Amino acid sequence: MDSDMQLDAAFIRGLTQRRLSRGEMLKATGAGIGSLSLASLLAACGTGGASGTSGSGATAVGSTAWWDKQKKGSTLSFANWPLYIDKTQKNGRTDHPSLDKFTNATGIKVHYQEVIQSYESFFGKIRPSLAAGQSIGYDLIIMGYPKWLGLMIQLGYLVPLDHAKLPNFNKNAASFAKNPFYDPGNRYSVPWQTGLTAIGYNPKLTGRPITSLQDLMDPAFRGKIGMFGDITDMPNTALLAVGVNPTKATVSDWHKAANWLQRQKNAGLVRQYYDQDYIDALTKGDVWLSMAYSGDIYQANLSGAHLEFVVPKEGALLWADCMCIPKHASNPLGALDLMDFVYKPDIAAMITEYIDYITPVATAKQAILKNAAQASSLSEKKSLRSLASSELVFPTKADSAKFHFYANVPNSKQQEWNNLFEPIYQS
């Protein structure tokens, strides 16, 4: 998949600063800290969830009647990660062309703030206000699945969406972005960007294509295999390896997955259980194949590596960073408008041309090809065409059919899950 992609200046415009990789996000957020269960987080919050109404006898927040009462404000505050949207530099000022287009179309000025350095720390900052029934100062925020979005939903901190006001999402969202396991019916969220956890490999070193998670068990690669050392991605990948859909996994299936991982470890196949440094080991050739995040492989290839990312026949894990509206937002209607606006193919294309994750708007590909045809330079034409053809950004239908969500571990079973999988990578 685009392993021979060449680096050129046109392609990396907007990427002049180093982005946080997905692995660094997860490490920072504590998404792999399985011992921190939802039950303990709820207890720490000191609340069973925010009220679903705005007061005694009041209209339920998020109901059709509630939305009909909302008035659009002239400004909108949007909290996101750094370097996670299109940007340009003009006269020493940073602009976001997609947001400028939104302002021109709606009259709403967006106060865009790159304030999320980790989901854990961001949640810690906004939780006291939400628990007290107060505004957090943001109308639109990004929260991530598989952990933090679910926590916000269960605490009752998010406004249910009015899908009658999301025509672009309803028309243009990719199939994997609609009605997800983690938010049925997209009641509280729609994806901002998504990505995959599967296998990255160096074809020159493996000597053959990698097509299956069972390749991570091949004795020919003894000592040259990288695995994630975490309590989330590694166990869920192992569930896929033993033929189990993680969302339907039983405790018995967990044991099968743990046994698969233990056999792999006992055979000496794993060089190391990695955090984010797996990508360096893969690029240098210390490992030949490894569990990997799609965005990391894409970034490595932009920097001159020649790696492949594959959705194995057993499938890949899909994660998502999602747009949602916190309770007590001052301009929820404006936030809903922006959520829908970025699902326009031309706007999604603008964002995709600057960041390297899977866009939830599949038709953005045609918009990028149109931009390529209109590009003034040969290098820009080439870079945009390469982007549009990248299966790391626009997965094939065959690959999309193999996307899986993560296991939903009950709070009462979290410690059993931890006890099964933590010793494999910690010892």
C-alpha beads as a LAMMPS data file, in Angstrom:
LAMMPS data file: protein, C-alpha beads

427 atoms
426 bonds

1 atom types
1 bond types

-500.0 500.0 xlo xhi
-500.0 500.0 ylo yhi
-500.0 500.0 zlo zhi

Masses

1 110.0

Atoms # bond

1 1 1 0.000 0.000 0.000
2 1 1 1.887 2.985 -1.320
3 1 1 5.163 1.699 0.061
4 1 1 6.965 3.416 -2.818
5 1 1 5.382 6.792 -2.095
6 1 1 7.929 9.561 -2.584
7 1 1 8.220 12.505 -0.252
8 1 1 7.712 15.915 -1.821
9 1 1 7.111 19.375 -0.464
10 1 1 3.585 19.712 -1.778
11 1 1 2.453 16.579 0.000
12 1 1 3.733 17.591 3.425
13 1 1 2.417 21.122 3.447
14 1 1 0.739 21.571 6.786
15 1 1 2.830 18.775 8.293
16 1 1 5.820 20.949 9.121
17 1 1 5.370 20.143 12.787
18 1 1 5.508 16.643 14.156
19 1 1 2.067 15.220 14.927
20 1 1 1.265 13.027 17.852
21 1 1 0.948 9.501 16.585
22 1 1 -1.965 7.331 17.637
23 1 1 0.366 5.337 19.858
24 1 1 1.530 8.448 21.652
25 1 1 -2.090 9.546 22.095
26 1 1 -3.006 6.230 23.664
27 1 1 0.054 6.218 25.879
28 1 1 -0.679 9.757 27.015
29 1 1 -4.342 9.137 27.609
30 1 1 -3.935 5.966 29.585
31 1 1 -6.189 4.101 27.150
32 1 1 -4.065 1.057 27.792
33 1 1 -4.388 1.258 31.577
34 1 1 -6.824 -1.561 31.959
35 1 1 -6.673 -1.517 35.743
36 1 1 -8.448 1.848 35.667
37 1 1 -11.949 0.479 35.162
38 1 1 -15.045 2.436 34.283
39 1 1 -16.426 1.628 37.725
40 1 1 -13.419 3.200 39.431
41 1 1 -13.636 6.243 37.174
42 1 1 -17.327 6.657 37.949
43 1 1 -16.599 6.342 41.642
44 1 1 -13.805 8.886 41.383
45 1 1 -16.183 11.263 39.667
46 1 1 -18.524 11.049 42.630
47 1 1 -21.579 10.978 40.401
48 1 1 -23.845 8.503 38.747
49 1 1 -24.272 10.751 35.721
50 1 1 -25.629 14.135 34.829
51 1 1 -29.358 14.718 34.667
52 1 1 -31.044 14.200 31.305
53 1 1 -33.180 17.294 31.791
54 1 1 -32.421 20.942 32.226
55 1 1 -34.511 21.110 35.381
56 1 1 -37.597 19.755 37.098
57 1 1 -40.295 19.306 34.483
58 1 1 -38.061 20.880 31.850
59 1 1 -37.646 19.683 28.281
60 1 1 -35.189 16.780 28.084
61 1 1 -31.770 17.834 26.827
62 1 1 -31.247 16.585 23.276
63 1 1 -34.928 15.988 22.545
64 1 1 -36.488 17.368 19.368
65 1 1 -38.302 19.995 21.425
66 1 1 -35.047 20.973 23.130
67 1 1 -33.214 21.331 19.833
68 1 1 -36.061 23.367 18.381
69 1 1 -35.620 25.883 21.213
70 1 1 -31.903 26.399 20.568
71 1 1 -30.618 29.603 19.010
72 1 1 -27.436 29.829 16.970
73 1 1 -24.717 31.944 18.500
74 1 1 -22.242 34.021 16.534
75 1 1 -19.214 32.182 17.936
76 1 1 -18.285 28.566 18.522
77 1 1 -15.534 27.113 20.718
78 1 1 -13.956 23.873 19.450
79 1 1 -11.455 21.827 21.522
80 1 1 -9.185 19.444 19.617
81 1 1 -5.722 17.868 19.553
82 1 1 -2.753 19.817 18.150
83 1 1 -2.106 19.470 14.408
84 1 1 -5.361 17.629 13.777
85 1 1 -6.922 19.891 11.130
86 1 1 -5.872 21.679 7.945
87 1 1 -3.878 24.844 8.462
88 1 1 -1.993 27.551 6.612
89 1 1 0.401 30.267 7.716
90 1 1 -0.368 33.780 6.549
91 1 1 1.436 36.889 7.759
92 1 1 2.606 34.973 10.819
93 1 1 -0.936 33.897 11.640
94 1 1 -2.313 30.372 11.585
95 1 1 -5.522 29.910 9.611
96 1 1 -7.711 26.854 9.154
97 1 1 -9.210 27.042 5.646
98 1 1 -11.995 24.544 6.360
99 1 1 -13.128 26.552 9.385
100 1 1 -12.910 29.768 7.381
101 1 1 -15.284 28.223 4.861
102 1 1 -17.637 27.296 7.683
103 1 1 -17.616 30.879 8.928
104 1 1 -18.278 32.194 5.430
105 1 1 -21.181 29.764 5.011
106 1 1 -22.816 30.256 8.409
107 1 1 -21.539 33.510 9.859
108 1 1 -20.307 31.613 12.934
109 1 1 -16.729 32.369 13.943
110 1 1 -14.888 29.332 15.317
111 1 1 -12.577 29.735 18.282
112 1 1 -10.401 26.697 17.576
113 1 1 -8.273 25.572 20.526
114 1 1 -5.604 22.852 20.443
115 1 1 -5.980 22.087 24.131
116 1 1 -6.198 18.278 24.218
117 1 1 -2.763 16.881 25.024
118 1 1 -4.210 13.675 26.458
119 1 1 -7.769 12.509 26.950
120 1 1 -7.073 11.680 30.573
121 1 1 -5.831 15.158 31.459
122 1 1 -8.527 16.859 29.361
123 1 1 -11.238 14.803 31.042
124 1 1 -9.768 15.692 34.419
125 1 1 -10.056 19.384 33.599
126 1 1 -13.629 19.350 32.306
127 1 1 -15.147 16.777 34.689
128 1 1 -15.621 19.043 37.755
129 1 1 -17.637 21.560 35.746
130 1 1 -19.736 18.923 34.033
131 1 1 -20.404 17.143 37.334
132 1 1 -21.535 20.468 38.786
133 1 1 -23.890 21.125 35.887
134 1 1 -21.764 23.955 34.496
135 1 1 -20.395 24.853 31.083
136 1 1 -16.831 23.760 30.312
137 1 1 -16.366 26.652 27.879
138 1 1 -16.400 24.469 24.750
139 1 1 -19.301 23.858 22.395
140 1 1 -17.653 21.018 20.484
141 1 1 -15.011 18.574 21.731
142 1 1 -13.168 15.513 20.472
143 1 1 -13.288 12.346 22.598
144 1 1 -11.916 8.941 21.729
145 1 1 -13.152 5.387 21.431
146 1 1 -12.443 2.749 22.821
147 1 1 -12.416 4.425 26.228
148 1 1 -13.161 8.061 26.866
149 1 1 -16.196 8.634 24.676
150 1 1 -17.984 5.761 26.391
151 1 1 -17.155 7.218 29.783
152 1 1 -18.612 10.594 28.808
153 1 1 -21.776 8.900 27.548
154 1 1 -22.247 6.795 30.668
155 1 1 -21.746 9.801 32.916
156 1 1 -24.464 11.671 31.015
157 1 1 -22.119 14.484 30.039
158 1 1 -23.033 14.679 26.331
159 1 1 -25.981 16.137 24.434
160 1 1 -27.917 13.660 22.240
161 1 1 -27.714 14.742 18.606
162 1 1 -30.582 15.735 16.324
163 1 1 -29.920 13.738 13.137
164 1 1 -32.520 15.739 11.246
165 1 1 -29.897 18.486 11.352
166 1 1 -27.081 16.233 10.075
167 1 1 -27.948 15.733 6.371
168 1 1 -24.323 15.631 5.193
169 1 1 -23.430 13.006 7.758
170 1 1 -26.472 10.914 6.851
171 1 1 -25.610 11.142 3.143
172 1 1 -21.808 10.959 3.106
173 1 1 -20.575 9.070 6.165
174 1 1 -18.717 5.853 5.406
175 1 1 -20.422 2.655 6.524
176 1 1 -17.983 2.124 9.405
177 1 1 -18.816 5.595 10.755
178 1 1 -22.546 4.934 11.011
179 1 1 -24.281 3.152 13.877
180 1 1 -21.038 2.090 15.569
181 1 1 -20.920 -0.445 18.352
182 1 1 -19.623 2.149 20.810
183 1 1 -22.440 4.656 20.110
184 1 1 -25.481 2.942 18.553
185 1 1 -27.251 5.181 16.090
186 1 1 -24.541 7.829 16.554
187 1 1 -26.767 9.163 19.289
188 1 1 -24.013 11.237 20.906
189 1 1 -21.175 11.427 18.413
190 1 1 -19.923 11.267 14.845
191 1 1 -16.314 10.400 13.966
192 1 1 -13.803 13.139 13.338
193 1 1 -11.080 10.785 12.123
194 1 1 -10.512 7.060 12.445
195 1 1 -7.654 4.595 12.177
196 1 1 -6.718 0.943 12.352
197 1 1 -4.652 -1.371 14.491
198 1 1 -3.346 -4.274 12.417
199 1 1 0.070 -5.329 11.006
200 1 1 2.916 -3.302 9.569
201 1 1 5.847 -5.028 7.913
202 1 1 8.974 -4.599 5.804
203 1 1 8.453 -6.688 2.648
204 1 1 12.164 -6.759 1.866
205 1 1 12.851 -8.476 5.186
206 1 1 9.846 -10.767 5.425
207 1 1 10.474 -11.929 1.856
208 1 1 6.778 -12.445 1.247
209 1 1 3.463 -10.658 1.728
210 1 1 1.924 -10.751 5.192
211 1 1 -1.748 -11.641 4.978
212 1 1 -2.799 -13.151 8.317
213 1 1 -2.447 -12.645 12.043
214 1 1 -1.091 -16.196 12.027
215 1 1 2.028 -14.753 10.387
216 1 1 2.765 -13.404 13.869
217 1 1 3.152 -17.087 14.822
218 1 1 5.518 -18.052 11.997
219 1 1 8.788 -19.576 13.318
220 1 1 10.557 -18.075 10.281
221 1 1 10.228 -14.693 12.009
222 1 1 11.463 -15.810 15.428
223 1 1 12.814 -12.814 17.327
224 1 1 11.723 -10.425 14.593
225 1 1 8.113 -9.857 15.615
226 1 1 6.870 -6.801 17.485
227 1 1 3.750 -6.788 19.661
228 1 1 2.124 -3.965 21.599
229 1 1 2.647 -4.060 25.335
230 1 1 -0.791 -2.870 26.371
231 1 1 -4.061 -4.094 27.819
232 1 1 -6.239 -2.935 24.932
233 1 1 -4.861 -3.464 21.430
234 1 1 -2.852 -6.619 22.103
235 1 1 -5.692 -8.670 23.672
236 1 1 -8.216 -7.543 21.066
237 1 1 -5.823 -8.428 18.249
238 1 1 -5.358 -11.859 19.817
239 1 1 -9.145 -12.322 19.890
240 1 1 -9.213 -11.723 16.149
241 1 1 -6.329 -14.168 15.760
242 1 1 -8.342 -16.965 17.376
243 1 1 -11.316 -16.220 15.164
244 1 1 -13.445 -14.245 17.618
245 1 1 -15.227 -10.957 17.027
246 1 1 -14.087 -8.931 20.073
247 1 1 -17.533 -7.418 20.637
248 1 1 -18.980 -10.927 21.017
249 1 1 -16.115 -12.450 23.010
250 1 1 -16.855 -14.534 26.092
251 1 1 -14.554 -15.080 29.050
252 1 1 -13.689 -18.427 27.512
253 1 1 -12.620 -16.591 24.359
254 1 1 -10.407 -14.322 26.450
255 1 1 -8.581 -17.398 27.726
256 1 1 -8.122 -18.668 24.166
257 1 1 -6.629 -15.330 23.154
258 1 1 -4.322 -15.281 26.191
259 1 1 -3.169 -18.826 25.395
260 1 1 -2.420 -17.775 21.806
261 1 1 -0.296 -14.898 23.053
262 1 1 1.462 -17.090 25.605
263 1 1 2.367 -19.675 22.955
264 1 1 3.780 -16.910 20.802
265 1 1 5.843 -15.645 23.714
266 1 1 7.050 -19.092 24.823
267 1 1 8.243 -19.854 21.292
268 1 1 10.559 -16.841 21.410
269 1 1 8.871 -15.226 18.445
270 1 1 8.458 -11.771 20.008
271 1 1 11.466 -9.493 20.047
272 1 1 9.753 -6.978 22.324
273 1 1 6.401 -5.741 23.588
274 1 1 6.504 -2.143 22.446
275 1 1 5.000 1.201 23.301
276 1 1 5.353 3.785 20.536
277 1 1 8.953 2.832 19.764
278 1 1 7.808 -0.112 17.642
279 1 1 7.798 2.131 14.582
280 1 1 11.511 2.893 14.995
281 1 1 12.281 -0.817 15.385
282 1 1 10.252 -1.607 12.267
283 1 1 11.853 1.168 10.232
284 1 1 15.378 0.153 11.283
285 1 1 14.761 -3.528 10.630
286 1 1 15.083 -4.651 14.243
287 1 1 11.665 -6.242 13.713
288 1 1 10.333 -7.366 10.352
289 1 1 6.647 -7.295 11.180
290 1 1 4.703 -5.835 14.059
291 1 1 1.344 -4.809 15.362
292 1 1 0.974 -1.295 14.014
293 1 1 -1.257 1.749 13.704
294 1 1 -2.175 2.713 10.155
295 1 1 -1.248 6.377 10.672
296 1 1 2.213 5.481 11.942
297 1 1 2.999 3.451 8.827
298 1 1 1.724 6.264 6.644
299 1 1 3.922 8.814 8.426
300 1 1 6.953 6.509 8.283
301 1 1 6.559 6.123 4.527
302 1 1 6.314 9.882 4.115
303 1 1 9.685 10.056 5.855
304 1 1 11.252 7.653 3.380
305 1 1 10.502 4.213 4.801
306 1 1 9.192 1.422 2.575
307 1 1 6.749 -0.368 4.817
308 1 1 3.430 -2.044 4.168
309 1 1 0.295 -1.971 6.291
310 1 1 -2.126 -4.850 5.891
311 1 1 -5.614 -5.599 7.094
312 1 1 -5.171 -9.345 7.681
313 1 1 -7.804 -11.825 6.635
314 1 1 -8.985 -12.084 10.254
315 1 1 -9.659 -8.347 10.343
316 1 1 -8.362 -5.176 12.003
317 1 1 -9.384 -3.059 14.977
318 1 1 -11.043 0.279 14.280
319 1 1 -10.612 3.182 16.691
320 1 1 -12.166 6.631 16.377
321 1 1 -11.742 10.175 17.629
322 1 1 -15.265 11.588 17.719
323 1 1 -16.988 14.960 17.723
324 1 1 -19.489 15.448 20.510
325 1 1 -21.313 18.269 22.268
326 1 1 -20.857 18.611 26.040
327 1 1 -23.810 19.395 28.270
328 1 1 -24.323 23.105 28.991
329 1 1 -22.619 24.197 25.741
330 1 1 -23.521 27.785 24.897
331 1 1 -23.920 27.185 21.160
332 1 1 -24.920 23.541 20.619
333 1 1 -26.760 24.336 17.404
334 1 1 -23.629 25.898 15.944
335 1 1 -21.642 22.854 17.068
336 1 1 -24.121 20.566 15.299
337 1 1 -23.754 22.676 12.156
338 1 1 -19.972 22.284 12.210
339 1 1 -20.228 18.545 12.836
340 1 1 -22.331 18.263 9.694
341 1 1 -20.249 20.735 7.678
342 1 1 -17.073 18.641 7.868
343 1 1 -19.010 15.748 6.318
344 1 1 -19.206 17.649 3.036
345 1 1 -16.799 15.830 0.682
346 1 1 -14.868 18.949 -0.338
347 1 1 -14.385 19.995 3.288
348 1 1 -13.403 16.477 4.355
349 1 1 -10.900 16.519 1.483
350 1 1 -9.338 19.757 2.755
351 1 1 -8.805 18.193 6.166
352 1 1 -7.599 14.870 4.773
353 1 1 -4.989 16.573 2.619
354 1 1 -3.284 17.786 5.801
355 1 1 -3.639 14.868 8.211
356 1 1 -2.942 11.198 7.815
357 1 1 -5.784 9.196 9.325
358 1 1 -8.724 7.454 7.717
359 1 1 -11.404 9.971 6.816
360 1 1 -14.984 8.968 7.689
361 1 1 -16.107 10.571 4.411
362 1 1 -15.275 8.075 1.675
363 1 1 -16.338 10.440 -1.130
364 1 1 -13.576 12.844 -0.093
365 1 1 -11.427 10.729 -2.405
366 1 1 -13.214 12.097 -5.474
367 1 1 -12.830 15.632 -4.154
368 1 1 -9.070 15.103 -3.710
369 1 1 -8.774 13.749 -7.258
370 1 1 -10.631 16.842 -8.478
371 1 1 -8.157 19.022 -6.583
372 1 1 -5.316 17.050 -8.166
373 1 1 -6.684 17.705 -11.635
374 1 1 -6.851 21.431 -10.875
375 1 1 -3.434 21.637 -9.187
376 1 1 -1.023 24.073 -10.789
377 1 1 2.163 22.058 -10.285
378 1 1 3.105 18.531 -11.312
379 1 1 4.407 17.737 -7.825
380 1 1 1.122 18.719 -6.209
381 1 1 -0.845 16.712 -8.746
382 1 1 1.306 13.683 -7.984
383 1 1 1.061 14.056 -4.217
384 1 1 -2.716 14.450 -4.231
385 1 1 -3.153 11.457 -6.499
386 1 1 -0.920 9.414 -4.190
387 1 1 -3.042 10.446 -1.237
388 1 1 -6.282 9.533 -2.999
389 1 1 -4.893 6.098 -3.915
390 1 1 -3.591 5.326 -0.419
391 1 1 -5.422 2.463 1.251
392 1 1 -4.096 3.802 4.557
393 1 1 -6.447 6.773 4.136
394 1 1 -9.156 5.281 1.913
395 1 1 -9.535 1.600 2.781
396 1 1 -10.983 -0.705 0.171
397 1 1 -14.510 -2.048 0.587
398 1 1 -13.005 -5.481 1.161
399 1 1 -10.859 -4.140 3.986
400 1 1 -13.704 -2.094 5.478
401 1 1 -15.786 -5.255 5.718
402 1 1 -13.116 -6.650 8.038
403 1 1 -13.064 -3.771 10.536
404 1 1 -13.924 -4.739 14.100
405 1 1 -14.665 -2.791 17.258
406 1 1 -12.996 -3.499 20.582
407 1 1 -14.292 -5.806 23.289
408 1 1 -16.606 -4.216 25.823
409 1 1 -15.181 -5.567 29.082
410 1 1 -17.768 -5.458 31.894
411 1 1 -16.610 -3.613 34.986
412 1 1 -17.102 -6.758 37.055
413 1 1 -14.739 -8.662 34.738
414 1 1 -12.070 -6.010 34.230
415 1 1 -9.671 -7.478 36.776
416 1 1 -9.996 -10.941 35.249
417 1 1 -9.157 -9.451 31.839
418 1 1 -6.156 -7.670 33.337
419 1 1 -4.921 -10.795 35.111
420 1 1 -5.011 -12.741 31.862
421 1 1 -3.162 -10.308 29.641
422 1 1 -0.917 -8.094 31.776
423 1 1 1.563 -10.872 32.744
424 1 1 2.206 -11.656 29.084
425 1 1 3.844 -8.333 28.328
426 1 1 4.924 -7.228 31.800
427 1 1 7.083 -10.227 32.726

Bonds

1 1 1 2
2 1 2 3
3 1 3 4
4 1 4 5
5 1 5 6
6 1 6 7
7 1 7 8
8 1 8 9
9 1 9 10
10 1 10 11
11 1 11 12
12 1 12 13
13 1 13 14
14 1 14 15
15 1 15 16
16 1 16 17
17 1 17 18
18 1 18 19
19 1 19 20
20 1 20 21
21 1 21 22
22 1 22 23
23 1 23 24
24 1 24 25
25 1 25 26
26 1 26 27
27 1 27 28
28 1 28 29
29 1 29 30
30 1 30 31
31 1 31 32
32 1 32 33
33 1 33 34
34 1 34 35
35 1 35 36
36 1 36 37
37 1 37 38
38 1 38 39
39 1 39 40
40 1 40 41
41 1 41 42
42 1 42 43
43 1 43 44
44 1 44 45
45 1 45 46
46 1 46 47
47 1 47 48
48 1 48 49
49 1 49 50
50 1 50 51
51 1 51 52
52 1 52 53
53 1 53 54
54 1 54 55
55 1 55 56
56 1 56 57
57 1 57 58
58 1 58 59
59 1 59 60
60 1 60 61
61 1 61 62
62 1 62 63
63 1 63 64
64 1 64 65
65 1 65 66
66 1 66 67
67 1 67 68
68 1 68 69
69 1 69 70
70 1 70 71
71 1 71 72
72 1 72 73
73 1 73 74
74 1 74 75
75 1 75 76
76 1 76 77
77 1 77 78
78 1 78 79
79 1 79 80
80 1 80 81
81 1 81 82
82 1 82 83
83 1 83 84
84 1 84 85
85 1 85 86
86 1 86 87
87 1 87 88
88 1 88 89
89 1 89 90
90 1 90 91
91 1 91 92
92 1 92 93
93 1 93 94
94 1 94 95
95 1 95 96
96 1 96 97
97 1 97 98
98 1 98 99
99 1 99 100
100 1 100 101
101 1 101 102
102 1 102 103
103 1 103 104
104 1 104 105
105 1 105 106
106 1 106 107
107 1 107 108
108 1 108 109
109 1 109 110
110 1 110 111
111 1 111 112
112 1 112 113
113 1 113 114
114 1 114 115
115 1 115 116
116 1 116 117
117 1 117 118
118 1 118 119
119 1 119 120
120 1 120 121
121 1 121 122
122 1 122 123
123 1 123 124
124 1 124 125
125 1 125 126
126 1 126 127
127 1 127 128
128 1 128 129
129 1 129 130
130 1 130 131
131 1 131 132
132 1 132 133
133 1 133 134
134 1 134 135
135 1 135 136
136 1 136 137
137 1 137 138
138 1 138 139
139 1 139 140
140 1 140 141
141 1 141 142
142 1 142 143
143 1 143 144
144 1 144 145
145 1 145 146
146 1 146 147
147 1 147 148
148 1 148 149
149 1 149 150
150 1 150 151
151 1 151 152
152 1 152 153
153 1 153 154
154 1 154 155
155 1 155 156
156 1 156 157
157 1 157 158
158 1 158 159
159 1 159 160
160 1 160 161
161 1 161 162
162 1 162 163
163 1 163 164
164 1 164 165
165 1 165 166
166 1 166 167
167 1 167 168
168 1 168 169
169 1 169 170
170 1 170 171
171 1 171 172
172 1 172 173
173 1 173 174
174 1 174 175
175 1 175 176
176 1 176 177
177 1 177 178
178 1 178 179
179 1 179 180
180 1 180 181
181 1 181 182
182 1 182 183
183 1 183 184
184 1 184 185
185 1 185 186
186 1 186 187
187 1 187 188
188 1 188 189
189 1 189 190
190 1 190 191
191 1 191 192
192 1 192 193
193 1 193 194
194 1 194 195
195 1 195 196
196 1 196 197
197 1 197 198
198 1 198 199
199 1 199 200
200 1 200 201
201 1 201 202
202 1 202 203
203 1 203 204
204 1 204 205
205 1 205 206
206 1 206 207
207 1 207 208
208 1 208 209
209 1 209 210
210 1 210 211
211 1 211 212
212 1 212 213
213 1 213 214
214 1 214 215
215 1 215 216
216 1 216 217
217 1 217 218
218 1 218 219
219 1 219 220
220 1 220 221
221 1 221 222
222 1 222 223
223 1 223 224
224 1 224 225
225 1 225 226
226 1 226 227
227 1 227 228
228 1 228 229
229 1 229 230
230 1 230 231
231 1 231 232
232 1 232 233
233 1 233 234
234 1 234 235
235 1 235 236
236 1 236 237
237 1 237 238
238 1 238 239
239 1 239 240
240 1 240 241
241 1 241 242
242 1 242 243
243 1 243 244
244 1 244 245
245 1 245 246
246 1 246 247
247 1 247 248
248 1 248 249
249 1 249 250
250 1 250 251
251 1 251 252
252 1 252 253
253 1 253 254
254 1 254 255
255 1 255 256
256 1 256 257
257 1 257 258
258 1 258 259
259 1 259 260
260 1 260 261
261 1 261 262
262 1 262 263
263 1 263 264
264 1 264 265
265 1 265 266
266 1 266 267
267 1 267 268
268 1 268 269
269 1 269 270
270 1 270 271
271 1 271 272
272 1 272 273
273 1 273 274
274 1 274 275
275 1 275 276
276 1 276 277
277 1 277 278
278 1 278 279
279 1 279 280
280 1 280 281
281 1 281 282
282 1 282 283
283 1 283 284
284 1 284 285
285 1 285 286
286 1 286 287
287 1 287 288
288 1 288 289
289 1 289 290
290 1 290 291
291 1 291 292
292 1 292 293
293 1 293 294
294 1 294 295
295 1 295 296
296 1 296 297
297 1 297 298
298 1 298 299
299 1 299 300
300 1 300 301
301 1 301 302
302 1 302 303
303 1 303 304
304 1 304 305
305 1 305 306
306 1 306 307
307 1 307 308
308 1 308 309
309 1 309 310
310 1 310 311
311 1 311 312
312 1 312 313
313 1 313 314
314 1 314 315
315 1 315 316
316 1 316 317
317 1 317 318
318 1 318 319
319 1 319 320
320 1 320 321
321 1 321 322
322 1 322 323
323 1 323 324
324 1 324 325
325 1 325 326
326 1 326 327
327 1 327 328
328 1 328 329
329 1 329 330
330 1 330 331
331 1 331 332
332 1 332 333
333 1 333 334
334 1 334 335
335 1 335 336
336 1 336 337
337 1 337 338
338 1 338 339
339 1 339 340
340 1 340 341
341 1 341 342
342 1 342 343
343 1 343 344
344 1 344 345
345 1 345 346
346 1 346 347
347 1 347 348
348 1 348 349
349 1 349 350
350 1 350 351
351 1 351 352
352 1 352 353
353 1 353 354
354 1 354 355
355 1 355 356
356 1 356 357
357 1 357 358
358 1 358 359
359 1 359 360
360 1 360 361
361 1 361 362
362 1 362 363
363 1 363 364
364 1 364 365
365 1 365 366
366 1 366 367
367 1 367 368
368 1 368 369
369 1 369 370
370 1 370 371
371 1 371 372
372 1 372 373
373 1 373 374
374 1 374 375
375 1 375 376
376 1 376 377
377 1 377 378
378 1 378 379
379 1 379 380
380 1 380 381
381 1 381 382
382 1 382 383
383 1 383 384
384 1 384 385
385 1 385 386
386 1 386 387
387 1 387 388
388 1 388 389
389 1 389 390
390 1 390 391
391 1 391 392
392 1 392 393
393 1 393 394
394 1 394 395
395 1 395 396
396 1 396 397
397 1 397 398
398 1 398 399
399 1 399 400
400 1 400 401
401 1 401 402
402 1 402 403
403 1 403 404
404 1 404 405
405 1 405 406
406 1 406 407
407 1 407 408
408 1 408 409
409 1 409 410
410 1 410 411
411 1 411 412
412 1 412 413
413 1 413 414
414 1 414 415
415 1 415 416
416 1 416 417
417 1 417 418
418 1 418 419
419 1 419 420
420 1 420 421
421 1 421 422
422 1 422 423
423 1 423 424
424 1 424 425
425 1 425 426
426 1 426 427
